[in-house]
Amino acid sequence: MPRRVDLKERGALVTAACLRILERDGLTALSVRNVADEAGIAAASLRRLFPSQHDLREHCLVIIEERVAARLMALSSTGRTLALDVLAQMLPLDPERTTEISAQVQLGMLARTDENLTPSARRLNAGVGRVCAHALDILAGAGDLDTDRDLAFETDRLHALIDGLAIEHTWDPTARSAEALLVLLERHLLELGQVNH
């Protein structure tokens, strides 16, 4: 008799299958049938949860947001280390984050022409900005941020740095090692604590 799969477990299987397909085969392969095959569940069963390709795409963006939020909640460091750990959750430093960022880049590009996906992509991008602002707040609270700095500008600059490093490493993992990404980010955070003349 086949084992019954509960909704939570099925959701996890679908999520993992969606992200694997996006990383391995690209956006054009993200279909209900392909995800069902990858997850090892019946296509009819998957269609009840996600009736269309759009629903699968939307699910991917929502689940990336949820996974990042869960990792952020689990952090326990303090001061500049915490600020670095917070920002590192949005860099492709391990297979899980690499897969998420690859999916986010592909779906973000699609959102430029798919108005149904645009709100979710914008929400995810705004979330990166909020995380950058949070990292700066952590630095300020620890006394590691020059108080004369323009916080809005520094938040935008940090957001651009995170996006640039993430996209570069996603497109060419050989360009910089994961360690080199962290060194660049850590140096930037150190410089934010120096008096800006």
Buried (B, 14 or more C-beta within 10 A) or exposed (E): EEEEBEEEEBBBBBBBBBBBBBBEEEBEEBBBEBBBBBBEBEBEEBBEBBEEBEBBBBBBBBBBBEBBEEBBEEEEEEEBBBBBBBBBBBBBBEEEBBBBBBBBBBBBEBBEEEEEBBEBBEEBBEBBBEBBBBBBBBBBEBEBBBEEBEEEEBBBBBBEBBBEBBBBBBEEEEEBEBEEBBEBBBEBBEEBBEEEE
